[in-house]
Structure formats: structure tokens, C-alpha cells
Amino acid sequence: MEHAEEYMLFPNNFGDNMSLDETCLSNGEVYTILTNKAAHGGKGALAAMVRGVASDTVSEILKKVPRELRCKVKTVTTDLSSAMMLTVRTVFPKAMLINDRFHVQQLVTDSIDQMRIGFRWEVLAQENRAIREHRAKRKAVHTRAEKDLIGDWEPERMENGETKPQIMARSRHIILMHKSKWNAQQQARATILFRMFPRLEEAYNIYLDLVDIFNKKSKPAEARLNLARWYNKVEAFDDDGFSKVIETFENHNATIVNYFEDRLTNASAESFNAKIKAFRTQFRGVGDIRFFMYRLATLYS
């Protein structure tokens, strides 16, 4: 084990299947973390922790591990970060690089959420216009009786009791999850949301199609064909945000399809990251990074 404030290395924890992720400790200090999937987040999970995310910096530290150990690594999962992908290719010459499916899916949900935000601004503009028109009506009359007849402004409420702006604001979580996980309240809200904006429903169904492709236990060749058909649907949808998603997919097509070899994800790394954040909360932050890293090493190296 090598230990310094800038990094920690545990060569004995290098295994066949690894995950690469990043976490923020304190004051914007970002560390790259390499974990061994076989440890399932327990003892032996932490293989390396390096201050920074720049590929040249991280690669230089990881290359301190003997090449024969690094060459034994068969797969490394990571997100769509170009820096991390370059690190994997530089440090692990024999490993298959896999882009995490959930980060890939997140690209699509982010695009849908941008659409939702745009529609939300439209709804807010409509409500503000309705308020101005109502005030103008009250201002145009002169007697109290006429003003009482017009009444105070009331927002339109949908059948679930929520106003349109409330529905738009509360729909974010709906489009970030599969509809099979919606509760009754969310289902009712989604029905209204998609009735107001059919194009948003079309975008959401495109996302569900992608999830189905990843959930299907298909081989890489079949998955590649399914993704190609999905690309055609996205292109036909003709949305700027989705077009950028397709460009990213095409640029990383091989590493995305690699998921279908053994269906490995970065879930273990995300879980380990959550443990670090919980550990950080117990310490009420990270005042002494060296001691914090020592504690991590004690528990997970």
C-alpha cells in the first residue's frame, strides 16, 4: 500500500472487474476512486484513490502499480467522462471498457427534463398572462359590486387538485423513473402532464424503449441492431436535445454495446461513493483529508 494525501494505492485489491468513479470530499476537492467489484463494497473494495480527475494525473499514479497486475484487469466500468475513459485505456491495456448503462440512460432523461422545463416556462407564462388579464378586468370596473362579481383570481385546478404549474414542477421525478415504479398519485399526474404535452409523452416512450433494450438479455450483435433501430426513432422525433444524445451514443457506441457482454454496470462504484458520503457526514465534513483517507483505507482496503 502506498499512502499520501494526494493518493492511496492498494495493488493487492486489483481484480478482474473494476469500477472507476469520482467523488467530492470537501471544498470542491474531487478524487478519482478505483474499486474492485468482487469485494461488493466491503473489505478489499478500495483499490486506489487519487486526488483530481485529469487523465494524465490519475494515470501517472495508477501506473505505479506493476503492469502485470494492471494487465490482469479484464473489465472497467465508468461513466461517459472522456477523462475517465482515457485513463482506462492508458492504464489497463487489456481491459474492456464499459460505459455504465444508467449513465447512458440518464442522457436521455436529462434531455426529457429539459423539454419539461421548457414547457414549464410556457405554463408559467400563461398563468402570468391570465393574472394580468384578471387584474385588468377588475381595474376596468368602478363599483365594488362589479369587482365582487369578477371575484379574486383563482388558478385553474386539474382533476387531481393541482394547478398546471404545480404539475409541471412535480413531474420531474416522474420522467426520471420507469412508469412501472409510479405510485397512484404519480400516475394521475402523468396522465394530465402527457395530455397537456403529447410530445413529452412521445419523448418519455422513447426513453422506455431504450430501457427495454438494456433490460433485454441480448448478445452484443443483437443489441447493436436494436440500438440502431432506436436511433432511427430518435432521429424521426427531431429534437435538438435528443440529437446531441444520438451523437454521444454514436461516438461511444462500442463501449456502450460492451455492456451486453457480461451486463456489468457501475452500480458498485456508485454504492461505494454513497458510503464515502455517509462517512463524510459522520465526520461533519472532511477537515483532515489525510486522516479521512486513512479511515477509508482501514475500512475498505
C-alpha positions in Angstrom: 0.0 0.0 0.0 1.2 3.5 -0.9 -0.4 6.3 1.1 -0.2 10.1 0.7 -2.6 13.0 1.0 -2.6 13.1 -2.8 -3.4 9.4 -3.4 -3.7 5.9 -2.0 -2.8 2.7 -3.9 -3.7 -0.9 -2.9 -2.3 -3.1 -5.7 -3.5 -6.3 -4.0 -7.1 -5.1 -4.5 -6.8 -5.0 -8.3 -9.1 -7.7 -9.6 -10.7 -8.9 -12.9 -13.6 -6.4 -12.8 -13.1 -2.9 -11.7 -15.1 0.3 -11.5 -13.9 3.9 -11.9 -15.8 6.8 -10.4 -15.2 10.2 -8.8 -16.4 11.8 -5.5 -16.1 15.2 -3.9 -14.8 15.3 -0.4 -14.8 18.9 0.7 -14.4 22.4 -0.7 -14.7 21.1 -4.2 -11.8 18.6 -3.8 -12.6 15.9 -6.3 -11.0 12.4 -6.1 -11.0 9.6 -8.6 -11.8 6.2 -7.0 -11.0 2.8 -8.4 -12.9 -0.1 -6.8 -12.9 -3.9 -7.1 -16.4 -5.2 -7.9 -15.6 -8.6 -6.3 -15.5 -7.0 -2.8 -19.1 -5.8 -3.1 -18.3 -2.6 -1.3 -16.7 -4.2 1.7 -13.1 -5.0 2.7 -10.8 -5.1 -0.3 -13.1 -2.8 -2.4 -10.8 0.2 -2.4 -8.0 -0.2 -4.9 -7.0 3.4 -5.5 -8.0 6.9 -4.6 -6.3 9.8 -6.5 -6.8 13.5 -6.0 -8.1 15.1 -9.2 -9.8 13.8 -12.3 -7.4 14.8 -15.1 -6.4 11.7 -17.0 -2.7 12.4 -17.1 -2.6 12.9 -13.3 -4.7 9.9 -12.4 -2.9 7.7 -15.0 0.5 8.6 -13.7 -0.4 7.4 -10.2 -2.2 4.2 -11.3 0.8 3.3 -13.4 2.8 2.9 -10.2 1.0 -0.4 -9.9 3.1 -3.1 -11.8 2.0 -3.6 -15.4 1.4 -7.3 -14.9 -1.2 -6.6 -12.2 -2.9 -3.9 -14.4 -2.9 -6.3 -17.4 -4.9 -8.8 -15.4 -7.9 -6.4 -15.2 -10.5 -7.7 -17.7 -13.2 -5.0 -17.5 -13.5 -1.5 -16.2 -16.9 0.2 -16.0 -17.2 4.0 -15.9 -19.5 6.8 -16.9 -19.3 8.8 -20.1 -16.5 11.0 -18.9 -13.8 11.3 -21.6 -11.1 11.8 -19.0 -12.0 8.5 -17.2 -12.3 6.6 -20.5 -8.8 7.8 -21.5 -7.5 6.8 -18.1 -8.9 3.3 -18.5 -7.3 2.9 -22.0 -4.0 4.2 -20.7 -3.7 2.3 -17.5 -5.5 -1.0 -18.3 -4.3 -2.0 -21.8 -6.0 -5.5 -21.7 -9.3 -4.4 -20.1 -12.6 -4.0 -21.9 -14.0 -0.5 -21.3 -17.8 -0.5 -20.5 -19.9 2.6 -20.3 -22.4 2.3 -17.4 -25.9 1.8 -18.8 -27.5 4.0 -16.1 -25.4 7.0 -17.1 -26.3 6.3 -20.7 -30.0 6.3 -19.8 -29.5 9.5 -17.8 -28.5 11.3 -21.0 -32.0 10.6 -22.3 -33.8 11.6 -19.1 -31.8 14.8 -18.9 -33.0 15.7 -22.4 -36.6 14.9 -21.5 -36.2 17.1 -18.4 -35.0 20.0 -20.5 -38.2 19.6 -22.5 -40.3 19.6 -19.3 -38.5 22.8 -18.1 -39.3 24.5 -21.4 -43.0 23.5 -21.2 -43.0 24.7 -17.5 -41.9 28.1 -18.6 -44.8 28.2 -21.1 -47.3 27.2 -18.4 -45.9 29.9 -16.0 -46.1 32.5 -18.8 -49.8 31.5 -19.5 -50.6 31.8 -15.8 -48.9 35.2 -15.5 -50.8 36.4 -18.6 -54.1 35.2 -17.0 -53.3 37.1 -13.8 -52.6 40.3 -15.7 -55.9 40.0 -17.7 -57.8 39.4 -14.5 -56.3 42.4 -12.8 -57.1 44.5 -15.9 -60.8 43.4 -15.7 -61.0 44.4 -12.1 -59.3 47.7 -12.8 -61.7 48.5 -15.6 -64.8 48.4 -13.4 -65.5 51.1 -10.8 -68.1 49.7 -8.3 -67.5 47.3 -5.5 -70.3 45.1 -6.7 -68.8 44.8 -10.2 -65.4 43.8 -8.6 -67.1 41.3 -6.4 -68.8 39.8 -9.4 -65.5 39.3 -11.1 -64.0 37.9 -7.9 -60.5 37.2 -6.9 -58.2 35.4 -9.3 -58.2 31.6 -8.9 -55.7 29.4 -10.7 -57.1 26.5 -12.8 -57.0 23.3 -11.0 -56.8 19.9 -12.8 -58.8 16.8 -11.8 -56.1 15.8 -9.3 -56.4 19.1 -7.4 -53.1 20.5 -8.6 -52.6 23.6 -10.7 -50.7 23.4 -14.0 -47.5 25.0 -12.6 -47.6 22.5 -9.7 -47.9 19.6 -12.1 -45.0 20.8 -14.2 -42.8 21.3 -11.1 -43.8 18.0 -9.5 -43.4 15.9 -12.7 -39.6 15.9 -12.6 -39.4 12.6 -10.7 -42.0 11.0 -13.0 -39.8 11.3 -16.1 -36.7 10.2 -14.2 -38.1 6.7 -13.4 -39.8 3.9 -15.2 -43.6 4.1 -15.2 -43.8 0.7 -13.5 -42.5 2.4 -10.4 -45.1 5.2 -10.3 -47.5 5.3 -7.4 -51.2 6.2 -7.9 -50.6 9.9 -7.4 -47.7 10.0 -9.9 -49.8 8.0 -12.4 -52.6 10.6 -12.2 -50.1 13.4 -12.6 -48.5 11.8 -15.6 -51.9 11.4 -17.3 -52.5 15.1 -17.0 -49.0 16.0 -18.0 -48.9 13.9 -21.1 -52.4 15.1 -22.1 -51.2 18.7 -21.9 -48.0 18.0 -23.8 -48.2 14.9 -26.0 -44.7 15.5 -27.3 -43.4 15.0 -23.8 -45.1 11.6 -23.7 -43.5 10.7 -27.0 -40.1 11.6 -25.6 -40.7 9.5 -22.5 -41.8 6.5 -24.5 -38.5 6.8 -26.5 -36.7 6.5 -23.1 -38.8 3.5 -22.2 -37.7 1.8 -25.5 -34.1 2.3 -24.5 -34.6 0.8 -21.1 -36.3 -2.2 -22.7 -33.2 -2.7 -24.9 -30.9 -2.6 -21.9 -33.2 -4.9 -19.9 -33.4 -7.5 -22.6 -30.8 -10.3 -22.2 -29.5 -10.0 -25.7 -26.0 -10.5 -27.1 -23.9 -7.6 -28.4 -24.7 -8.1 -32.0 -28.5 -8.1 -31.4 -28.2 -5.2 -29.0 -26.3 -3.2 -31.7 -29.1 -3.8 -34.1 -31.8 -2.8 -31.5 -29.9 0.4 -30.7 -29.6 1.2 -34.5 -33.4 0.9 -34.7 -33.8 3.1 -31.6 -31.5 5.7 -33.2 -33.9 5.9 -36.1 -36.8 6.6 -33.8 -34.9 9.4 -32.1 -33.9 10.9 -35.4 -37.6 10.8 -36.5 -38.5 12.6 -33.2 -36.4 15.5 -34.4 -35.4 17.2 -31.2 -32.1 19.2 -30.7 -31.5 17.7 -27.3 -32.1 14.2 -28.5 -29.9 14.8 -31.5 -27.0 15.5 -29.1 -27.8 12.3 -27.3 -27.5 10.3 -30.5 -24.2 12.0 -31.3 -22.8 10.9 -27.9 -24.2 7.4 -28.5 -22.5 7.1 -31.9 -19.2 8.4 -30.5 -19.2 5.7 -27.8 -21.2 3.0 -29.5 -18.6 0.3 -28.9 -18.2 0.9 -25.2 -21.9 1.2 -24.7 -22.5 -2.2 -26.5 -19.8 -3.8 -24.4 -22.4 -3.8 -21.6 -24.2 -6.6 -23.3 -21.1 -8.9 -22.9 -21.5 -9.5 -19.2 -24.0 -6.9 -18.2 -21.7 -5.1 -15.9 -22.6 -1.7 -14.5 -21.0 1.0 -12.3 -23.6 0.3 -9.6 -20.9 -0.9 -7.1 -18.9 2.3 -7.6 -22.0 4.4 -7.0 -22.8 2.4 -3.9 -19.2 2.8 -2.6 -19.4 6.6 -3.4 -22.6 6.7 -1.3 -20.7 5.1 1.6 -18.0 7.7 1.4 -20.6 10.5 1.5 -22.3 8.9 4.5 -18.9 8.5 6.2 -18.1 12.2 5.4 -21.4 13.2 7.0 -20.5 11.3 10.2 -17.3 13.4 10.4 -19.4 16.6 9.7 -17.2 17.2 6.7 -13.6 16.5 5.9 -11.3 18.7 8.0 -8.3 16.5 7.8 -8.1 14.7 4.5 -5.1 12.6 5.4 -6.9 11.2 8.4 -10.1 10.7 6.4 -8.3 8.7 3.8 -6.6 6.7 6.5 -10.0 5.8 7.9 -11.2 4.8 4.4 -8.2 2.6 4.0 -8.7 0.9 7.3 -12.3 0.0 6.5 -12.2 -0.7 2.7 -8.6 -1.6 1.7 
